Amino acid sequence: MMMPSVSLTRCALALGLALSLTACSTGPDAKDSDSGGLIKETPDSVGSANSDIATEISAGNAAFSDAKWADAAEAWGSAAAKRPTWDVHMNHAIALSLQPDFEGAIAEMRKAMSSGGDQQWQTWFNLGNIYTNRGLYEEAITAYRAGLSLHDRPHVESLLNISAAYMFLTQYDEARATSDYIVQLSPGDPRAYHNLALILQLEERYDRAIDAYEAVHRVDPDFAQSYFNKGVILGRHLDKGRDGAAALQRYIDLDPNGPYVRRARKTMKLYQNQ
């Protein structure tokens, strides 16, 4: 069974704006097999002959869910030594990348590829995530595109990550074209609209960016990330501190444990003192 893969939050924080990066982990019990990543197995699912291996994989899943990357890597590494299949190597690579151990993660991904993972889109998708978290955006795009070639239909998660990688490379035309394509594929998905608004913000076209963030709200009024970026524009660039504070408060209300809450509160205080 497949589980969602690791998030790209680190690179979003590096930019200082809320990117709609999409490879988000929702825990070991997630059921969306099309979003990308970890293999979940139990002793019962692989049979008694392999119960020790499955127990280690299950232990790795539990440690990963608790953000204990070293414990997950140890469990999955032990399983990979006994059953060196692409999926177990991939799990091990993901955990290593989060320690972070980039060289170890890439080495383990090479083992996954040589064990048949080169024909599995999940390995390319997670390789793209590893490259992205390292800041190697061109390599990430190449990996995501390789994974796309293995799908029988366009994969929105990969395309969103490609769009974000283009933004980090300041290749805004390519990022916009990719996001426009996603809107055609999935018109009800707020993340592509958010990326389009963010591109305008990065291009310092602030009035148009505000209009674009409002388009995000029309698609999904509870999409928290867009309120953070909208608040930044209103207060810092359009001299509308009260409106900016209201947008930031909306972000906090929607995502009280989000990665930008502390920054949002600090920015709100700045607006109040203006």
N, C-alpha and C positions, 0 to 999 in steps of 0.2 A: 504494500500500500504506500501511497505517496503522501508526503506532507509538504506544506509551504516551506520555502527556504528562508535563509537569513535576510535581514533587512539591510538597506543601504543608508541608514540614518546617519552614519558617520560622515559620509560625503555631503549630505544635506547640511549638516552643521558647519562644515568647512566653508560653504558658500554663505551662510548666515541668513538664508531665506528658507521658507518651508517648501521644499520640493515634494512633488507627489511621486516619490520613488516607491516602487510597487512590490518589491519582493519581500513582503513583510511576513515574519513568522507570527502565527497566531497560536502557537503551542502544539504539543505533540498529538493532540486529539483532533487537529484540523482535518477536514475531509475533502477539501478541494484538490483533486488530483491533477488539475490543469495549471496550478499556480507555481509549481516547481520544485522540488528538492528532496528532503530527507526521506529515506526508506524506513518505514516502521514495521517491525516484525516482533512476534512473540514466540515463546517456545512452542505453543500449540500450532502456530502457522507454518513452521518449518519441519515439524516432526521430531520425535524423541531423539533420533540420531544426531541432530544438530541443535539440541536444546541448550547446550552450553554456549554456543555461538549466538543463538537467539536471545539468551539471557543477557549476554554482553551488549547486544544491539539495543535491547530494551533498556538496559542500564544507561547506555549512551543517550537514548531518547529522553529519559527522565532527567539526566544531568543537563542536557541541552535545554530542556524546558525551564530548568531552574537557573539558567545562565551560568552554569558551572562548566565553562568551556574546556578546562584542563581535564576534568573528570570525564567529560564526553569524549574528548580526544583519546584518552587512555583506554576507555571501554571499546570504542570503535576501532582503535588501532590494534587492540588485542584480537578483536573479531576478524579484522582484515588479514592478520597474520595466519589465521586458521582457515578463513574462507576468502581468498583474494579476488572477490568479484567486483565489478565496476561500482555497484551500488554501495557496498560497504566502504570501499576506498573513497567514494564521493562524500559519504557522511563524515569520514575521518578528515578529509580535506576541509570541509566546512567548519568543523570544530577547531582545527588548527588555525584557520584564517582569522578566527575570532579571538585567539589568545593575546595578541596576534602573532602568528608564525607564517609569514607570507611564503618564504622559501619552502618550508615543510608542506604547506598547503598545495603549492604548485607541483611539488614532487609527487604528492599523493594523487593529485588530479591526473598527472601523467600516467600513473599506475591504473587509475580508473579508465582512462582513454585506451590504454593498451589491453585492457581486459574486456573490451567490448563497449565501453562508454562512449567511444567516438561515434557510435550509431544511436546514442540516446540524447534527446534534446536536453534532459535535465542536467547532464554533466556540463554541457556548453553554457546553459543558463547560469549555473552556479559558478562556473569559471568566470563568466562575465561579472558576476557579483564580486568575486574575489578581486579581480582586476580593478573594478570600480572603487572598492574600499581602499585599494592601494593608490588610487589616483591615476591609474593607467587606462584612460578613457578610450583611446583608440583601440587598444587591445581588447577592452571590454566590448566595444561595438562589434569587432570582428567575431568574438565568441558568441554574442547574442545572435548575430546574423547566421552563424553556423548552425545554431540551435533552431532558428526559424526554418532553415531548409529541411529540417527533419519533421516538421509539423505538417499535418494534412490540411490545416487552415491557418490563417494569420493568428499569431499568439500575442494578445494584447499586452500581457505582462512584459514580454521581451521588448515589444515596441516602445512601451512607456519608458523602460530603462534606457533604450537607445536614445530616445528623445532627451532624457535627462543628461546622458553622457555628452551629447552634442552641446547642451547648454554649458556644461563645464569646460568644453573646448571653445566656447564662445562662437560656435558655428550655428548661429541662430536661424538662418534660413533652413538648414537641414533639420534642426529641432522642430521648427514650425511645420515643415512639410510632413514630418513623421507624426506630429500631434494631430494635424488636419486629417491624416489618413486614419488615425485611431478614432477620431470623431465619426468618420464615415462608417467604421466597423462597429462602433459601440456608442451610439449617440447619447445614451443615458449614463455614461461613465463620467463622473465629474473630474477625474484625474487628468484627462487630456485637455479639458477646458482650463483647468488650473495651470497646466504647463504652458498653454498659449498665453494666459495672463502673465505668468512669470517671465516669459520671453520678453513681452512688452516692458515689464518692470526692469529687467536687466538692460534693455535698450534705452532706459530712461524716458520712455513714452508714457508718462504717469497717468495722464487723463484717460488715455485709451486702456491702460492697464486696469484702472478702476472699473471702467465699463466691462472689461473682460472678467474681472472677479465677480461682478454682479451677475454676469452670465453663469458663472459657476454656481452661485447661490440659487439661481432659477432652476438649475438642474438638480442640485442637492443643497437645500438651505442649511444642512447640518455638516457640511464638509469643512472641518475645523481649520485646516491649513490655510485656506484662502482668506480667512478673517485676520490671521496674523499678518500676512503680507499686505493686505488691504490697509490694516491699521498703520503699518510702517509708512506706506505711501502717503496716507492722509495727513499724518502728523509731521513727518520729516520733510516731505517734498511739496505738499500742497497747503501747508500752514493751516490745517484743520485738526488741531489737537483734540478738541472735544469729540469729533467724529472718529478720529483715530483711536482714542481711548475706548470708545464704545465698541469698535471692531475688535480691539485686543481683548476686552472683557468678554465679548462673545466667544472668542477663541478659547479663553480660559474656561468658560462655562461648558463648552462642548468637549474639551479635552483637558480636564483638570490635572492629569498626570502627564501631559504631553511634553515633548522635549524643549519647547519654547516658552513654557509657562513663566519661568524665572525671568527670562528676557522680556516677556510681555509685561510683567509687573514693573520691572525697572523702567521700561520705555513709557509706561503709563504715568509714572511719577515724573519723568522728564517733561511730558506733555503738560501735566498739571502745574509745573513750575515755570512754564514758558510765559 
